[in-house]
Amino acid sequence: MIKAKFGDRLDGWIEAAAPGLVRHAVNPNLLTVAGTLISLGSATAFAFGRLGLGAWLILAGGLFDLVDGVIARRHGTATVFGAFLDSTMDRLSDMAILLGVMLHFAGRGDAGTVLLAGVALISAVLTSYAKARAEQWVQSFEGGLLERGERLFILGVGAVSGYLVAALWILAVLGTATAAYRFALAYRELARLEMRPPPEARETAG
């Protein structure tokens, strides 16, 4: 939702906030990998009960994730593999962080919250996977209440504030709703594509 509303402005905001970093033509793939390693550190912190540290590392990893795309676009170094790497590492980070949360609550013997975090993890993966699959046929496929930026923000705030379980409820409920919305949107858009006449028929009609 944040990306859909402010996507065109984010690059300018990031360049204004970190002009020195964006000015240099750093390999964006290295930044992607660095951000992923930081996120794996966040997952480890969560697993060992260091919730505050885990939250700050989520923020740091998210910053790397934003900057790599800005640098790639500004310096013309964006590649198809870079887009693949960025998307794949995002999924790894998302799953690892929530797995770390699950391990934290498993260590406390809280099976119910482990299950809750598992639902949040599944809904996050489904939300991203639905988008990736639909965009094979639909040019732009956005929407839903909870995308990656919102998920990480809610999880980080919940960890810092002591309301991590409440944050997991939000992720599970709104994440499931977002995944369901994208399934419905894919059904509508793909059905619309199938109803179009083939190119040969359109040329004949013209």
Residue frames as qw, qx, qy, qz and C-alpha x, y, z in Angstrom:
[[0.000, 0.885, 0.465, 0.000, 0.00, 0.00, 0.00],
 [0.294, -0.801, 0.127, 0.506, 2.83, 2.42, 0.86],
 [0.413, -0.179, 0.616, 0.647, 4.71, 1.48, -2.29],
 [0.265, 0.577, 0.690, 0.346, 1.60, 1.91, -4.44],
 [0.059, -0.942, -0.317, 0.099, 0.91, 5.40, -3.03],
 [0.193, -0.920, 0.230, 0.252, 4.41, 6.82, -2.77],
 [0.865, 0.043, 0.342, 0.364, 6.45, 4.69, -5.17],
 [0.507, 0.719, 0.140, 0.455, 7.16, 7.59, -7.55],
 [0.135, -0.921, 0.161, -0.328, 8.38, 9.80, -4.69],
 [0.865, -0.474, 0.092, 0.135, 10.42, 7.29, -2.70],
 [0.778, 0.264, 0.030, 0.568, 13.50, 7.59, -4.92],
 [0.138, 0.745, -0.046, 0.651, 13.64, 11.36, -4.41],
 [0.612, -0.740, 0.078, -0.270, 13.16, 11.04, -0.67],
 [0.924, -0.244, 0.081, 0.283, 15.92, 8.44, -0.36],
 [0.611, 0.452, 0.009, 0.650, 18.34, 10.50, -2.48],
 [0.124, -0.808, 0.070, -0.572, 17.63, 13.54, -0.30],
 [0.762, -0.622, 0.104, -0.144, 18.15, 11.53, 2.91],
 [0.765, -0.372, 0.407, 0.333, 21.37, 9.79, 1.81],
 [0.512, 0.831, -0.128, -0.175, 22.89, 11.74, -1.09],
 [0.094, -0.698, 0.704, 0.098, 26.43, 10.51, -0.44],
 [0.570, -0.068, 0.818, -0.034, 25.43, 6.87, -0.58],
 [0.672, 0.588, 0.430, -0.135, 23.26, 7.17, -3.67],
 [0.250, 0.877, -0.287, -0.295, 25.86, 9.27, -5.53],
 [0.154, -0.512, 0.824, 0.189, 28.32, 6.37, -5.72],
 [0.759, 0.231, -0.409, -0.450, 27.75, 3.62, -8.27],
 [0.367, -0.321, 0.839, -0.242, 27.90, 0.78, -5.77],
 [0.290, -0.017, -0.889, -0.355, 26.95, -2.61, -7.14],
 [0.601, -0.274, 0.072, -0.747, 23.25, -2.86, -6.14],
 [0.857, -0.070, -0.495, -0.127, 23.49, -6.65, -5.91],
 [0.454, 0.140, -0.635, 0.609, 26.07, -6.29, -3.13],
 [0.270, -0.215, 0.308, -0.887, 23.67, -4.02, -1.25],
 [0.791, -0.145, -0.288, -0.520, 20.89, -6.57, -1.73],
 [0.774, -0.007, -0.599, 0.205, 23.04, -9.35, -0.26],
 [0.202, 0.196, -0.527, 0.802, 24.20, -7.08, 2.59],
 [0.505, -0.236, 0.088, -0.826, 20.60, -6.22, 3.44],
 [0.858, -0.111, -0.427, -0.264, 19.72, -9.91, 3.45],
 [0.595, 0.089, -0.637, 0.483, 22.58, -10.73, 5.81],
 [0.111, -0.218, 0.392, -0.887, 21.39, -7.99, 8.17],
 [0.718, -0.180, -0.128, -0.660, 17.87, -9.43, 8.03],
 [0.816, -0.029, -0.574, 0.062, 19.25, -12.89, 8.85],
 [0.279, 0.159, -0.581, 0.748, 20.92, -11.25, 11.84],
 [0.459, -0.224, 0.129, -0.850, 17.51, -9.90, 12.80],
 [0.844, -0.116, -0.407, -0.330, 16.05, -13.40, 12.58],
 [0.637, 0.067, -0.642, 0.422, 18.83, -14.70, 14.84],
 [0.030, -0.218, 0.423, -0.879, 18.21, -11.92, 17.36],
 [0.680, -0.209, -0.080, -0.698, 14.50, -12.77, 17.48],
 [0.826, -0.030, -0.559, -0.057, 15.24, -16.46, 17.92],
 [0.539, -0.010, -0.595, 0.596, 17.38, -15.70, 20.99],
 [0.303, -0.752, -0.550, 0.199, 14.85, -13.30, 22.48],
 [0.296, -0.328, 0.015, 0.897, 16.70, -10.08, 21.61],
 [0.304, 0.717, 0.625, 0.055, 13.53, -8.44, 20.34],
 [0.002, 0.922, 0.012, -0.388, 14.73, -4.84, 20.40],
 [0.270, -0.492, 0.629, 0.538, 17.90, -5.70, 18.48],
 [0.401, 0.289, 0.821, 0.286, 15.86, -7.73, 16.01],
 [0.239, 0.858, 0.429, -0.147, 13.58, -4.76, 15.38],
 [0.058, -0.850, 0.258, 0.455, 16.48, -2.36, 14.72],
 [0.333, -0.253, 0.778, 0.469, 18.09, -4.86, 12.36],
 [0.412, 0.592, 0.688, 0.080, 14.79, -5.09, 10.46],
 [0.139, 0.942, 0.098, -0.289, 15.01, -1.34, 9.93],
 [0.219, -0.658, 0.553, 0.463, 18.65, -1.51, 8.80],
 [0.422, 0.073, 0.839, 0.336, 17.96, -4.34, 6.38],
 [0.347, 0.760, 0.545, -0.068, 14.95, -2.46, 5.00],
 [0.022, 0.886, -0.158, -0.435, 17.10, 0.60, 4.31],
 [0.280, -0.358, 0.755, 0.473, 19.53, -1.48, 2.25],
 [0.399, 0.401, 0.813, 0.140, 16.56, -2.92, 0.38],
 [0.248, 0.896, 0.288, -0.231, 15.37, 0.57, -0.53],
 [0.097, -0.809, 0.361, 0.454, 18.76, 1.99, -1.47],
 [0.479, -0.134, 0.761, 0.416, 19.82, -0.83, -3.82],
 [0.424, 0.625, 0.634, 0.166, 16.93, -0.13, -6.18],
 [0.068, 0.964, 0.064, -0.249, 17.49, 3.63, -6.13],
 [0.300, -0.632, 0.551, 0.455, 21.18, 3.22, -7.00],
 [0.498, 0.142, 0.783, 0.344, 20.40, 0.74, -9.78],
 [0.340, 0.798, 0.493, 0.069, 17.88, 3.10, -11.38],
 [0.059, -0.946, 0.084, 0.309, 19.99, 6.25, -10.96],
 [0.221, -0.626, 0.632, 0.400, 23.19, 4.78, -12.43],
 [0.719, 0.429, -0.320, -0.444, 21.53, 2.58, -15.04],
 [0.087, 0.389, -0.914, 0.072, 22.85, -0.64, -13.50],
 [0.726, 0.027, 0.446, -0.523, 19.48, -2.36, -13.11],
 [0.232, 0.264, -0.871, -0.344, 19.50, -5.88, -14.56],
 [0.777, -0.171, -0.391, -0.463, 17.04, -8.72, -14.89],
 [0.683, -0.057, -0.658, 0.313, 19.17, -10.83, -12.57],
 [0.087, 0.162, -0.446, 0.876, 19.29, -7.97, -10.07],
 [0.583, -0.209, -0.050, -0.784, 15.48, -7.87, -10.00],
 [0.835, -0.103, -0.523, -0.135, 15.39, -11.66, -9.53],
 [0.509, 0.079, -0.621, 0.591, 18.00, -11.51, -6.75],
 [0.164, -0.228, 0.291, -0.914, 16.19, -8.68, -4.95],
 [0.729, -0.203, -0.188, -0.626, 12.84, -10.46, -5.04],
 [0.821, -0.043, -0.566, 0.063, 14.31, -13.80, -3.97],
 [0.374, 0.126, -0.572, 0.719, 16.33, -12.31, -1.10],
 [0.395, -0.290, 0.125, -0.863, 13.22, -10.44, 0.09],
 [0.847, -0.207, -0.330, -0.362, 11.39, -13.74, 0.40],
 [0.701, 0.045, -0.587, 0.403, 14.33, -15.31, 2.25],
 [0.079, 0.242, -0.419, 0.872, 14.46, -12.37, 4.68],
 [0.595, -0.290, -0.053, -0.748, 10.70, -12.43, 5.31],
 [0.884, -0.156, -0.416, -0.147, 10.65, -16.16, 6.03],
 [0.593, 0.131, -0.563, 0.561, 13.79, -16.10, 8.16],
 [0.110, -0.323, 0.326, -0.881, 12.57, -13.24, 10.36],
 [0.737, -0.267, -0.038, -0.619, 9.22, -14.87, 11.07],
 [0.858, -0.008, -0.504, 0.101, 10.95, -18.22, 11.61],
 [0.323, 0.254, -0.543, 0.732, 13.12, -16.48, 14.20],
 [0.448, -0.299, 0.193, -0.820, 9.97, -15.20, 15.91],
 [0.883, -0.134, -0.308, -0.329, 8.51, -18.71, 15.85],
 [0.701, 0.115, -0.584, 0.392, 11.66, -20.14, 17.45],
 [0.018, -0.340, 0.430, -0.836, 11.49, -17.49, 20.17],
 [0.662, -0.239, 0.131, -0.699, 7.97, -18.46, 21.17],
 [0.886, 0.027, -0.456, -0.085, 8.69, -22.17, 20.73],
 [0.449, 0.251, -0.629, 0.583, 11.50, -21.80, 23.28],
 [0.270, -0.215, 0.420, -0.839, 8.96, -20.32, 25.69],
 [0.098, 0.199, 0.968, -0.119, 6.58, -23.23, 25.11],
 [0.374, 0.470, 0.266, -0.754, 3.92, -20.94, 23.59],
 [0.377, 0.161, 0.834, 0.370, 2.52, -23.21, 20.87],
 [0.280, 0.788, 0.530, -0.139, -0.42, -20.93, 20.13],
 [0.056, 0.893, -0.154, -0.420, 1.79, -17.97, 19.24],
 [0.337, -0.301, 0.760, 0.467, 4.08, -20.24, 17.21],
 [0.376, 0.473, 0.777, 0.180, 1.02, -21.21, 15.16],
 [0.153, 0.912, 0.253, -0.285, 0.00, -17.55, 14.86],
 [0.122, -0.722, 0.456, 0.506, 3.45, -16.60, 13.55],
 [0.398, 0.004, 0.843, 0.363, 3.25, -19.54, 11.16],
 [0.348, 0.730, 0.588, -0.004, -0.01, -18.19, 9.72],
 [0.032, 0.917, -0.084, -0.388, 1.64, -14.78, 9.34],
 [0.297, -0.450, 0.690, 0.483, 4.56, -16.41, 7.51],
 [0.415, 0.308, 0.819, 0.250, 2.31, -18.38, 5.15],
 [0.265, 0.865, 0.403, -0.142, 0.18, -15.34, 4.32],
 [0.096, -0.816, 0.311, 0.477, 3.32, -13.26, 3.62],
 [0.330, -0.210, 0.798, 0.457, 4.68, -15.88, 1.21],
 [0.366, 0.539, 0.751, 0.105, 1.30, -16.28, -0.50],
 [0.141, 0.906, 0.164, -0.363, 0.94, -12.51, -0.93],
 [0.093, -0.686, 0.521, 0.499, 4.30, -12.25, -2.66],
 [0.355, -0.021, 0.878, 0.320, 3.90, -15.45, -4.68],
 [0.391, 0.683, 0.607, -0.110, 0.48, -14.43, -5.98],
 [0.142, 0.893, -0.106, -0.414, 1.98, -11.18, -7.27],
 [0.208, -0.502, 0.721, 0.430, 4.95, -12.91, -8.90],
 [0.387, 0.214, 0.875, 0.199, 2.76, -15.45, -10.68],
 [0.336, 0.788, 0.471, -0.210, 0.10, -12.98, -11.79],
 [0.052, 0.840, -0.236, -0.487, 2.68, -10.60, -13.26],
 [0.411, -0.096, 0.787, 0.451, 3.57, -13.26, -15.82],
 [0.210, 0.524, 0.733, 0.379, 0.33, -12.25, -17.55],
 [0.087, -0.935, -0.340, -0.043, -0.75, -8.97, -15.93],
 [0.462, 0.604, -0.166, 0.627, 1.57, -5.98, -16.39],
 [0.040, -0.416, 0.463, -0.782, 0.91, -4.38, -13.00],
 [0.672, -0.396, -0.607, -0.153, -0.41, -6.34, -10.04],
 [0.137, 0.220, -0.538, 0.802, -0.50, -4.36, -6.81],
 [0.534, -0.447, -0.185, -0.693, -2.95, -4.01, -3.98],
 [0.722, -0.331, -0.593, 0.132, -4.03, -5.24, -0.61],
 [0.423, -0.889, -0.040, -0.171, -3.80, -3.93, 2.92],
 [0.622, -0.668, 0.384, 0.139, -0.44, -5.43, 3.83],
 [0.761, 0.578, -0.253, 0.152, 2.59, -5.48, 1.58],
 [0.794, 0.031, -0.371, 0.481, 6.21, -6.11, 2.57],
 [0.176, 0.435, -0.259, 0.844, 6.98, -2.62, 3.89],
 [0.569, -0.502, 0.019, -0.651, 3.92, -2.59, 6.12],
 [0.922, -0.221, -0.318, -0.002, 4.64, -6.10, 7.41],
 [0.655, 0.135, -0.381, 0.639, 8.17, -5.26, 8.49],
 [0.074, -0.477, 0.177, -0.858, 7.09, -1.97, 10.05],
 [0.736, -0.456, -0.105, -0.489, 4.33, -3.60, 12.10],
 [0.909, -0.129, -0.335, 0.211, 6.62, -6.41, 13.23],
 [0.474, 0.288, -0.333, 0.762, 9.39, -3.99, 14.22],
 [0.295, -0.499, 0.124, -0.806, 7.05, -1.69, 16.15],
 [0.854, -0.370, -0.214, -0.296, 5.49, -4.67, 17.90],
 [0.825, -0.004, -0.382, 0.415, 8.89, -6.00, 18.96],
 [0.266, 0.342, -0.295, 0.851, 10.12, -2.65, 20.30],
 [0.408, -0.437, 0.046, -0.800, 6.89, -1.76, 22.09],
 [0.213, -0.128, 0.875, -0.416, 6.37, -5.13, 23.73],
 [0.691, 0.307, 0.324, -0.568, 3.25, -5.87, 21.68],
 [0.047, 0.352, -0.830, -0.430, 4.79, -8.50, 19.44],
 [0.239, 0.272, 0.930, -0.057, 1.87, -10.91, 19.82],
 [0.344, 0.719, 0.355, -0.489, -0.58, -8.16, 18.83],
 [0.182, 0.640, -0.480, -0.572, 1.62, -7.40, 15.82],
 [0.099, -0.104, 0.958, 0.247, 1.51, -11.07, 14.82],
 [0.338, 0.525, 0.729, -0.281, -2.29, -11.01, 15.00],
 [0.314, 0.765, -0.027, -0.562, -2.33, -8.02, 12.66],
 [0.071, 0.486, -0.748, -0.447, 0.08, -9.74, 10.27],
 [0.216, 0.105, 0.970, 0.042, -1.90, -12.97, 10.30],
 [0.344, 0.632, 0.609, -0.334, -5.35, -11.42, 9.83],
 [0.310, 0.820, -0.076, -0.475, -4.51, -8.62, 7.39],
 [0.076, -0.462, 0.789, 0.398, -1.92, -10.77, 5.62],
 [0.330, 0.242, 0.911, 0.046, -4.50, -13.48, 4.99],
 [0.355, 0.767, 0.389, -0.367, -6.95, -10.83, 3.79],
 [0.133, 0.745, -0.402, -0.515, -4.33, -9.42, 1.41],
 [0.182, -0.191, 0.915, 0.306, -3.53, -12.85, -0.01],
 [0.356, 0.492, 0.786, -0.116, -7.25, -13.53, -0.51],
 [0.275, 0.822, 0.088, -0.491, -7.69, -10.13, -2.19],
 [0.045, 0.590, -0.635, -0.497, -4.86, -10.88, -4.61],
 [0.287, 0.108, 0.940, 0.151, -6.34, -14.25, -5.47],
 [0.348, 0.701, 0.565, -0.261, -9.66, -12.55, -6.24],
 [0.164, 0.816, -0.203, -0.515, -7.89, -9.83, -8.25],
 [0.138, -0.346, 0.831, 0.413, -5.95, -12.44, -10.22],
 [0.367, 0.371, 0.853, -0.010, -9.15, -14.32, -10.97],
 [0.316, 0.822, 0.303, -0.365, -10.78, -11.15, -12.30],
 [0.092, 0.773, -0.404, -0.480, -7.83, -9.93, -14.36],
 [0.201, -0.235, 0.895, 0.322, -6.91, -13.31, -15.83],
 [0.409, 0.502, 0.756, -0.096, -10.55, -14.02, -16.71],
 [0.282, 0.851, 0.059, -0.439, -10.64, -10.67, -18.49],
 [0.033, -0.582, 0.673, 0.454, -7.56, -11.62, -20.50],
 [0.315, 0.065, 0.934, 0.155, -9.06, -14.96, -21.51],
 [0.398, 0.677, 0.558, -0.267, -12.19, -13.20, -22.77],
 [0.147, 0.732, -0.288, -0.599, -10.21, -11.07, -25.23],
 [0.883, 0.459, 0.078, -0.068, -10.18, -12.31, -28.82],
 [0.772, -0.187, 0.282, 0.537, -6.83, -13.57, -30.12],
 [0.118, -0.572, 0.249, 0.773, -4.68, -11.07, -32.10],
 [0.141, 0.078, 0.781, 0.603, -5.65, -12.69, -35.41],
 [0.018, 0.667, 0.744, 0.043, -9.34, -12.17, -34.69],
 [0.108, -0.793, -0.190, 0.568, -8.78, -8.51, -33.74],
 [0.161, -0.357, 0.505, 0.769, -6.84, -7.89, -36.96],
 [0.090, 0.329, 0.836, 0.429, -9.63, -9.47, -39.03],
 [0.046, -0.782, -0.588, 0.201, -12.26, -7.39, -37.26],
 [0.152, -0.695, 0.057, 0.700, -10.24, -4.24, -37.92]]
